[in-house]
């Protein structure tokens, strides 16, 4: 699977179906209904511009216990599902799915959670909340001004 994804850029948009076929063939090697396989198929549809086809696959992967099999992939699925929901005009569902992730155990996906949630919020006209999340995520990475940027981020959403 890693090699297939590493080759993704070798498939221009007009060959997207070929890439999805590669992923499907690898998924066929897994037990039927595997949440890992459903996740990979969702990713392949999503990455080739078909958020609408990805959404039900992400949902099914999560429903079949993806987070229990791989907490990291489960979190990725929530991020990617939220992004796909936003892409198909259902940003509120993305907000509802990702908001609890703000309190999940920290990992390398924290900033992606915040960035995707910010996009969903912006799609709902809640730009100040989104900007607050993005500034809060950015602040720890700055060489200076971390404290002040974090304070500005909080000030955007407090009275």
Helices and strands as residue ranges (DSSP letters): H 2-6, G 8-10, G 13-15, H 16-27, H 35-47, H 51-63, H 66-69, H 71-87, H 91-99, G 100-103, H 110-123, H 127-139, H 146-155
